[in-house]
Amino acid sequence: MVNWVLRIVVAAALLGSAGVHYFLWTQGYSGITGTLFLLDAIAGLVLAIAVLAWRHWLPALGAAGFGALTLGAYVLAATVGFMGNHDQFNSQPEYWGVITEAICIVGGLALLFVKDRRRVTA
């Protein structure tokens, strides 16, 4: 039961991050940055489906990695600048992005360590 609740939370966080990146992509991010925002949106959607459908450690690791890389790129953009962008952490999408990506990291790592308690019969 805990495993499924955690999977749903992680999938919701992945979809939330994907939604934020898709929204920002529609708001005019262009060039290589815009392409990366669109790829982030697609990757979040694919990982959310994988976390729910595939009971394996790989989607959990993917969710944690997705959150860490995306949050890391944002931290770089908010501090020293990243790929020509310099954000200021002062808008709703930025707040939601940071929250959902932190949940992806924590939830993905938790999924790696939470064992499925159902017994598999051969």
C-alpha positions in Angstrom: 0.0 0.0 0.0 2.8 2.5 0.9 4.6 1.6 -2.3 1.5 2.6 -4.4 0.9 5.8 -2.6 4.5 6.7 -3.0 4.4 5.9 -6.7 1.3 8.1 -7.1 2.9 11.0 -5.3 6.1 10.7 -7.4 4.1 10.4 -10.6 2.1 13.5 -9.6 5.3 15.4 -8.9 6.8 14.4 -12.3 3.6 15.5 -14.0 3.7 18.8 -12.1 7.3 19.5 -13.1 6.4 18.5 -16.7 3.5 20.9 -16.7 5.6 23.7 -15.4 8.2 23.2 -18.1 5.5 22.9 -20.8 3.9 26.1 -19.6 7.2 27.9 -19.7 7.9 26.6 -23.1 4.6 28.0 -24.4 5.5 31.4 -22.8 8.2 32.0 -25.3 11.4 30.2 -24.3 13.1 29.6 -27.6 16.3 28.2 -29.0 18.2 25.5 -27.2 16.7 26.5 -23.8 13.2 26.2 -25.3 14.1 22.8 -26.7 15.3 21.6 -23.3 12.1 22.9 -21.6 10.0 20.9 -24.1 12.2 17.8 -23.6 11.8 18.2 -19.8 8.0 18.2 -20.3 8.1 15.1 -22.4 10.5 13.3 -20.1 8.4 14.1 -17.0 5.4 12.6 -18.7 7.2 9.5 -19.8 8.7 9.0 -16.4 5.4 9.4 -14.6 3.9 6.7 -16.8 6.9 4.4 -16.1 6.7 5.0 -12.4 3.1 3.9 -12.4 3.3 1.1 -14.9 6.7 -0.5 -14.3 7.4 -2.0 -10.9 11.2 -1.8 -11.2 13.9 0.2 -9.6 14.8 2.0 -12.8 11.8 4.4 -13.0 12.4 5.4 -9.4 16.0 6.2 -10.2 14.9 8.0 -13.2 12.5 10.2 -11.2 15.2 11.0 -8.6 17.7 11.8 -11.4 15.2 13.9 -13.3 14.4 15.9 -10.2 18.1 16.4 -9.3 19.2 17.4 -12.8 16.3 19.7 -13.4 16.6 21.3 -9.9 20.4 21.6 -10.4 19.9 23.4 -13.7 17.5 25.8 -12.1 19.8 26.5 -9.1 22.5 27.3 -11.6 20.2 29.6 -13.6 19.1 31.3 -10.3 22.6 31.9 -9.1 25.3 32.3 -11.7 23.2 31.9 -14.9 22.8 28.8 -17.1 22.8 28.7 -20.9 22.1 32.4 -21.2 19.3 32.4 -18.6 19.4 34.1 -15.2 16.3 33.6 -13.1 15.4 35.3 -9.9 13.0 32.9 -8.1 10.1 35.3 -8.1 7.3 33.6 -10.0 4.7 31.0 -9.4 6.1 28.5 -12.0 9.5 28.7 -10.4 8.0 28.0 -6.9 6.0 25.0 -8.2 9.0 23.7 -10.2 11.3 23.7 -7.2 8.6 22.0 -5.0 7.8 19.3 -7.5 11.4 18.6 -8.3 12.3 18.3 -4.6 9.4 15.8 -4.3 10.8 13.9 -7.3 14.2 13.6 -5.7 12.9 12.5 -2.2 10.1 10.3 -3.5 12.3 8.6 -6.1 14.9 7.8 -3.5 12.3 6.6 -1.1 10.9 4.3 -3.9 14.3 2.8 -4.3 14.3 1.7 -0.6 10.7 0.9 0.0 10.2 -2.8 -0.6 7.0 -4.3 -2.0 5.6 -6.5 0.7 3.5 -8.7 -1.5 4.9 -12.2 -2.0 5.4 -13.4 -5.5 4.3 -17.0 -6.0 5.9 -19.0 -8.8 
